[in-house]
Amino acid sequence: MALDFALGLPDDVAALQGVARDFALARLRERGQEADRSGDVPWDVLAEAGELGLCAPGVDEAYGGPGVSVQAQVAMMEELGWGNLGLAMAIASQGLLASAIARHGTEEQKRLYLPTLAGEGGLLLASLAVTEPEAGAELEMAAQGEQQRVRTEARRTDGGYSLEGRKRFIVNAGREGLLLVLAQTDPDAGLRGASLFLVRQGVAGVQFLGRTETSGLKSLQIGTLDFQACAVGEGMRLGQEGEGFQIAREVLQLGRVLTAAAEVGTARAAYEAAVAYARERRTMGRPIIEHQQVAGMLARMRTGIDAARLLVLRAAGDLDAGRDATLSSAEANFQSGEAAVSTLRNAVQTFGGYGFTQDFPVEMWLRDVLGSRIAYGGGDVQLMEVAEAIGRGA
């Protein structure tokens, strides 16, 4: 069920997709299952992904990356999600921060950070620090922007800022790397007074409060960070003051699309496993794939995956063309999540009792997709975005 290049993807994407597929098969599938059992994040696998050019593939060649389109990135991300959803999301985090710097960073910021975010000379891990204990999904809603504000504050100092606040559900938290922190620079301007800052993990004033234990996505480290009198120089602000929320929304749109592609990959993995099992498993003298109920489940799985993939490609096309992807990215993310959860539930059902054991990875994949559904606001937030677009006449 690899991507159909008749849909218009460039020929050279096939090679990149092949690298991602081989890496997913050789490294992500096995190490992801090991991490699910042990709880230990395989950080070395992320470094290997950087060496292969799979981290931040949108970074331009001038800064050490392959410089491919968003449609090419989703082709790669589907294969990585086929291997392991948590590791795919960790890899996607690299591209999200890199895209923000590429579009809004100074030339100095680009040359300083883009090569290492892409994996050149050793991978610099990337994290988005947007979500807070008191504010999460609502920060993603454009219509709520006037009423909301960010609790983390960036107070002016001589030559820069001092950050105060707390961020939760941070991917790759607690590791040496680069953070993109959303903080309030104008307390009275709502989200129009929010700005973005590049902060290195491990500097004075940034404290890792621990890993958040989750039921799924065990290969992904998610944690909480506390900022106390964290000094940030003027040159570490990304964009102008007050532009932080809009830049963050751009990043989150790309995040929705890349996560959707990874979920399609995980759903595809479950579908393939279910088909193989249904052809092998026999009841009443014939393979269970010949039973109408099982065949119907497989048909629904396949149809949902194909529909989600098409929406992901459309959203990626909007981003590549510079069009507003608010609606298409929300639709793609919602449909991919619905398809992934439905596919995994049907896959568990196809395997019967074995689907609820650790003898097969389908139960792990189900836990993983339930976790990924919470990212970027979850299905309800996506539907609210769609509803708002309809109200605007979309």
C-alpha positions, 0 to 999 in steps of 0.5 A: 500500500505504498503511496501511488506516485500517479498522484503527482509526486516527483520521481525523486521522492521515490528514493527518499521514501525508499530510504525511510521504508528501509530504515523503518523496517530495519530499525524502527519496527524492532526498536519501537517494540523494545521501547514499548516493553522497556520504557527506554527511549532509543535516542540512538535511532533518532541520531541514525535518522539524522545521518540518513537525512530523515530529520528535517528533510524540508531544510534547504540544501544550502543549510545541509538538508535535502530541501524536499516538498511537504508532499515528499515529507509526508511520503517519508513520514508514512513509512516512518509511522509504519515502523513506529509512531512514537519515533516518527513523531520524535523525528517530525519534531525536528522538521517542525522547529526547522521549518519555523527557523527557515521561514522566520529566522535570521540568517545567523539563526539559520546557519547556526541551527538548521544543519544540526537540526537536519542531522549534519555533524550530529543531531540537535534534538528539537522540541516545541514548548507551546502547551501549558498546564492551564492552556493547551488545545485552545491555543490552537484555535484562531477564533479564541486568539483574542481572549486567550493569553500565554501564561509563560512570560518573557519579561524585558531585561537589558539585552534580552528577556527573562522567561518565567513559566511552565510547559507540559507535554514537550516532545524530547524534553529533558535532553540536550537540544533546542526548544521553541518556546511560546511566551507572552511579551505583552501581558495586555494583548492576548495572543497578539502579545505572544512571541517565540524564543529559541532556548537551549535545553540545559541552560540556567533557568530551564529545569526538567521536571520529569518524564510523563508516563503514558500508556502508549508512545513509549518510544517517545519521551514527553515531559514537563519543563519549568522556566525560572529567570531563564535569560534569553538574548535578543538574538534568540527571539524568532520573528518580531514581538507579537508574531509568536502565535501566528508563527506557532500556528504555521508550525502546528499546521505542518505538525498536524499534516506530518502526524496525520501521515504517520498515523496513516502509516501505523494504520497501514501496518495494522491493515497489512498484519490483519490481512496476512493473519486473516489469510493464514488463520482458518476456522470452519475449514477455510481462512477467516478472510473468506468470512463476510464479517472479517472481509467487511472489516478489512474493506473498511480498514483499507477504504479509511486509510486510502481516504485519509492519505488523499486528505493528507496529500491535499493538505501537503499540497496546500502547504507547498503552494503557500495556500491557507491550510487551516481547513485541509490540515484539520480535515487530514488530521481528523480523518487520519486519526479516525481511520487509525483508531478504527483500523486498529480496533478492527485489527485487534478484532481480526486477531481475536484473543491474540490481538489483546496479547503482546504476541502481536504488535497490534495492541501496541499500535492501538495504544500509540494511535490513541496517544497521537490523537491528543496531539495538536488538540485532538479530533474535537479541535480539528472539527472546530477548525472545520466548523469555523472554516464553514462559518467563514464560507469555505 
